[in-house]
Amino acid sequence: MISTFSRYMTRKFLGSVGGTFLGTAGLVLIVDFVEQLRRVEDPTRAPTHLVALLTIYRVPAFIEIVLPFAVLVGAMLCFLGLSRKLELVVARAAGLSAWQFLSPAIVVALLLGVFAALVYNPVASDFRERGVRLESQLFGRNLSEQRTNFWLRQATPGGQAVINAASAMDRGQRLSGVSILVYDTDGHFKERIDADGAELGDGYWLLNRARVTPVGAEPVNHDTYRLATRLTAEQVRQSFVMPEQVSFWELPQFIELARRSGLPVARFELQYQLLLARPLLLVAMVLVAAAASLRFARLGGLGRTILGGVVAGFLLYVGSELAGNLGRSNLVPPVLAAWSPAFIGALMGFMVLLKQEDG
């Protein structure tokens, strides 16, 4: 009986979550397609079929963000449907506890989290990169090769340097509007360098129209100025790329490369830990949905139940974003920032269910 009911629950849960996921994907697809059509200025350069292809490339990355909410809403719809049809009442009368008919949903959520991290994320990252290139082609802006307010830190035998550029091109190898703060090996401020532009060479940054201001001395102007660096083009690219553009399988390599180069690794470590914690986060969403939905539907208060589940999921999302911002700022360890919201959400859902079911 347990095996039969588990298979039934698995089908119901997968159907609800899959339907919610596909519905969300369709809505995002339509909205983004309309938005991209609105941006088209020259229909001959950006035909409709290429705009549709661009939308398809962009949607997986957006859907990855809302996947936990799809699981939350899908789980609530599944449990509320079973409750309205009195199927959960029959299951309880047959001797099944809440934990027994929740087990299939929890196992499926775990497997979905693993699939999302190991398979879906690399596909979404690849599609996102293709979308950026196609967007540059359609709208005439080299978005994949340019960023504004670019920051970079490098370690050298003589100390460290923090580089800020108003804009960066060629994957960070050409900078404009450059300001550099140079520190010695003891961490003491040494000098400031301002330049119109900079290009990465073999073991140095070549600065154009540079103004060097040492501590306690007058500024000195240079037509060209070389600042030593250990950074290679690949290492600068690593700092240029956003963590969301790197797939799960490439993140460990990026983290190790950044660590060896003296570059900040908090953003990439946080992204890696968030993907590792994805299964636990989806389980937390299932437990939150169960805590809000496993009551007898005939008792009323269905609207409050749904609202409570959505609010709880939203608070969990806000907590995840807050912890993520703290992790990106290196104020808390990335492991703690990534795992604590999922762990706390799962623990709270478990405690509420324990009180509801076992008193």
C-alpha positions, 0 to 999 in steps of 0.5 A: 500500500505504501509503495502504491501510494508513494508512486501516486504521490510522486506522479501528483507532485511531479505533475503539479510542479511541472505544470507550475514550472511550464506555466511560469516559463511560458509567461516569462517567455511571452513577456520577454519576447514582447519586451525584446520586440519593443527594443527592435529599431531596425526589423531588417537587422533583427527579424522576428525569428532571431528575436524569438531565438534570443528570448529562448536563450534568455528564459532558462536563466530567468526560470532558474531563479524562480525554480524554488517558487515553482516548487513551492506553488506546485507543492501547495497545489498538489497538497491542497488538491489531495486535501480537497478530494479527501485523499489525504483523509483516506491516507490518514485513515489507512494508517499513513502518517504525514511523513510517509506521504510527504517522503515521495515529494521530499525525494523528488525535490532532492532529485530536482535540486540535483538535476537543477545544479548538475544539468540545468545550470550548465545548460542555462549558463550556455544559453545565457552566453549565446543570448548575450552574443546574439543580443550584441549582434541584433542590437549593435552593442557589444554587451558581452565585451563591455562593462561599466564600473569594473573593479579588479585587485591584483597581487604583485611582489611589491604589494597589492593594487586595486584597479577601478575603471569607468568601463572595461572592454575586450573581457577586461583587457582594455580599460578606460577612466582608470584609478589605481590604489597601490599598497606595499607588502605591509598593506600600507598605502603607497601611491595613487595612479590615474590614467585615461586608459590601460591595456594589459600586456605581458606582465604589465599594465600599460597606462596612457596619460597617467598621473602618479601621486605618491604619499607625501610627494607631488604628482608626476605626469607620464605619457605612458606608465607601466604597472607590473602585474602577474595577471594573465588574460585568462585571469582577467577574464575570470574577474570580468565574467559574472558568477551566473555566467559560469556553469556548475562544472567550471566554478571550481576551476574559476575559484582556484584560478582566482585564488592563485591570482590573488583575486576575490573569490567570494562571489564565485564561492557563493554561487558554487555553494548556492548550487550545492545547497539547491536540493536542500532549498527545494526540500525547504520549499516542500516543507513550507508548502506542507506546513501551510497546506496539509490541513483539512480543506473542509475546515475553511480558511483556504485563502489564508492558507495559500497566502501564508504559504506564499508569504513564508516562501517570499520571506525565505527568498528575502532571507536568501537574498540578504544572506547572499549579499552578505556573502558577496560582500565577504561579510560572512563566509560563502558557505554560511550565506548559501546554506543557512537560509535553506537549512533554517527554512527546512528546520522551520517547516519541519518544526511546524509540521511536527507540531501539527502532526504529532502535537 
